[in-house]
Amino acid sequence: MATLQSLDPNTPMFAQFKEKAGPVVLANTFFVPKERTEAFLALFRRQAEFMKAQPGFVSLRMHKGTADSRLLMNVAVWESTEALATAFGSPEFQRMAADFPDDIVSYPHIFEQIDL
C-alpha cells in the first residue's frame, strides 16, 4: 500500500473527514518512482472508475509535474466530506489502495474553495 503522509501535520486527512463541509476538493500529490509511473497510472485508473460511480462524486483530473518531475497530482471534487469519506472507506476502494507499492508516497489533503 502507498505510504500516506500528511501535507499539514496539524490536520491529517482522516481528521478532515470529520468536518462536515461541501463541496470539497481532494488534492492528492503522489511521489512515484519513474519506473513505476505506468503501473501506478493503470492502478489509479481502476480506482478512478470506482470513485466516479460513487454518490457525491463530481469530477477528477490527474496532473503531472513538469521537467521530468516524479510528482503526479489528482484533484477531485466531491459534494461533501461525508461522500468522500464513505467512498474512501469502502472495502472495495481499500482493496484497490492496497495494490499500490510501498514506495509510492501520497500526500492527500481536503480543501474548500475560497471565492476571491
Summary of the structure (lengths in Angstrom):
residues: 116
radius of gyration: 13.8
end to end distance: 38.2
largest distance: 40.5
contacts: 316
relative contact order: 0.33
helix: 34%
strand: 28%
